[in-house]
């Protein structure tokens, strides 16, 4: 089965097999948010175990 291209674009897989995603809410309306919040949300976040299971299934 082919991997889902949309999943490959949205997630990053580390060398150790962790799956990372971006924070939400950074596309628009950023003037309301403080610089600290924008900076904090610009980093990658690890997924929960339940989400990892679903994403790995879609990547096979």
Backbone bond lengths (Angstrom), bond angles and torsions (degrees), N, CA, C in turn:
res aa  C-N    CA-C-N  psi(-1)  N-CA   C-N-CA  omega(-1)  CA-C   N-CA-C  phi
1 X - - - 1.445 - - 1.531 109.24 -
2 X 1.316 116.08 140.53 1.469 120.46 -179.94 1.529 110.51 -75.73
3 X 1.347 117.10 146.32 1.468 118.26 175.04 1.522 110.65 -73.98
4 X 1.319 116.83 150.57 1.464 121.68 178.51 1.520 109.30 -73.45
5 X 1.320 117.16 120.35 1.465 121.86 -177.88 1.521 111.32 -64.24
6 X 1.334 117.56 -35.36 1.463 120.16 -179.32 1.527 110.65 -64.68
7 X 1.325 116.91 -34.74 1.469 120.97 178.63 1.526 109.85 -69.84
8 X 1.322 116.64 -40.87 1.464 120.42 179.97 1.522 111.69 -62.33
9 X 1.340 116.91 -33.99 1.461 120.80 -178.72 1.528 111.95 -75.09
10 X 1.322 117.68 -31.68 1.462 121.27 -172.71 1.522 114.48 -90.54
11 X 1.324 117.48 -19.50 1.459 120.83 -175.93 1.519 110.49 -123.05
12 X 1.337 114.68 155.88 1.456 120.91 178.90 1.518 107.07 -121.53
13 X 1.319 117.26 133.17 1.454 121.83 179.81 1.528 108.18 -106.65
14 X 1.328 116.32 125.00 1.458 120.80 -177.88 1.525 110.04 -81.32
15 X 1.317 114.71 172.91 1.461 120.93 -179.71 1.531 111.01 -62.79
16 X 1.338 116.60 -34.08 1.463 120.96 -179.20 1.523 113.60 -85.15
17 X 1.329 117.47 0.53 1.457 120.99 176.40 1.514 115.35 95.98
18 X 1.336 118.12 4.26 1.461 119.71 176.00 1.521 108.93 -72.49
19 X 1.316 116.65 148.59 1.460 121.22 176.48 1.524 107.95 -111.18
20 X 1.334 115.73 127.22 1.458 121.49 -176.88 1.515 110.34 -115.15
21 X 1.330 115.58 151.12 1.459 121.74 176.99 1.519 108.41 -133.12
22 X 1.346 115.76 166.13 1.460 120.99 176.72 1.525 109.71 -87.98
23 X 1.334 117.13 157.84 1.461 121.19 173.03 1.520 109.39 -68.52
24 X 1.319 116.37 154.57 1.463 120.87 178.35 1.527 109.90 -90.23
25 X 1.319 115.61 164.84 1.451 121.60 172.52 1.511 115.69 81.31
26 X 1.321 118.36 28.02 1.465 120.63 -179.06 1.526 112.87 -116.57
27 X 1.321 117.65 17.55 1.460 120.12 -178.66 1.526 113.28 -89.35
28 X 1.333 116.77 -37.65 1.462 119.99 -179.85 1.524 108.65 -155.42
29 X 1.334 116.74 178.30 1.467 123.28 -176.28 1.530 112.50 59.27
30 X 1.321 116.81 38.46 1.460 119.96 -177.63 1.525 112.59 -83.54
31 X 1.328 117.87 -15.01 1.465 120.39 -179.09 1.521 111.23 -64.45
32 X 1.327 116.74 -29.88 1.466 121.46 179.88 1.523 112.19 -73.40
33 X 1.317 117.15 -24.83 1.460 121.18 -172.99 1.523 110.90 -90.12
34 X 1.312 115.26 145.35 1.463 119.47 -180.00 1.522 109.68 -74.12
35 X 1.322 115.98 161.33 1.459 120.86 179.24 1.507 111.70 -62.74
36 X 1.343 115.92 -37.25 1.464 119.11 179.04 1.523 111.07 -61.68
37 X 1.319 116.55 -43.57 1.464 120.76 -179.41 1.525 111.01 -66.00
38 X 1.331 116.79 -41.62 1.471 119.99 178.94 1.522 111.07 -64.49
39 X 1.318 116.65 -42.02 1.461 120.90 179.82 1.527 110.90 -65.74
40 X 1.322 115.59 -43.92 1.461 120.79 -179.61 1.527 111.04 -62.56
41 X 1.333 116.14 -39.71 1.464 120.58 -177.88 1.520 113.55 -79.19
42 X 1.309 118.86 -6.26 1.463 120.17 -178.92 1.526 112.31 -81.15
43 X 1.315 117.20 -8.06 1.471 121.18 -177.80 1.529 111.37 -86.37
44 X 1.331 115.86 162.97 1.455 121.84 177.27 1.523 109.50 -81.52
45 X 1.344 116.68 148.58 1.459 123.30 -177.58 1.521 108.72 -125.84
46 X 1.340 116.35 140.20 1.457 120.32 177.55 1.524 109.95 -76.75
47 X 1.325 116.47 147.27 1.459 121.72 178.86 1.522 110.57 -82.91
48 X 1.325 116.23 160.69 1.462 120.86 174.97 1.532 108.79 -75.60
49 X 1.326 115.66 166.59 1.468 119.81 -177.11 1.527 112.01 -62.36
50 X 1.351 116.29 -38.11 1.463 119.53 -179.82 1.526 110.84 -65.41
51 X 1.330 116.60 -41.17 1.461 120.44 -179.74 1.520 111.22 -68.54
52 X 1.325 116.49 -38.42 1.473 120.85 179.63 1.516 109.92 -59.69
53 X 1.318 116.42 -42.08 1.463 121.19 -179.29 1.534 110.67 -60.18
54 X 1.345 116.61 -44.26 1.463 121.10 -179.26 1.530 111.58 -67.65
55 X 1.329 116.56 -42.42 1.464 120.62 -177.43 1.520 110.95 -67.57
56 X 1.334 117.07 -41.15 1.466 120.15 179.70 1.525 110.87 -63.29
57 X 1.328 116.30 -34.03 1.458 120.10 177.97 1.536 110.43 -64.19
58 X 1.340 116.22 -38.71 1.458 120.29 -179.48 1.532 112.73 -75.08
59 X 1.328 117.24 -20.52 1.461 120.79 -178.89 1.527 112.93 -85.92
60 X 1.323 118.14 -10.72 1.471 119.65 -178.81 1.491 111.89 -76.56
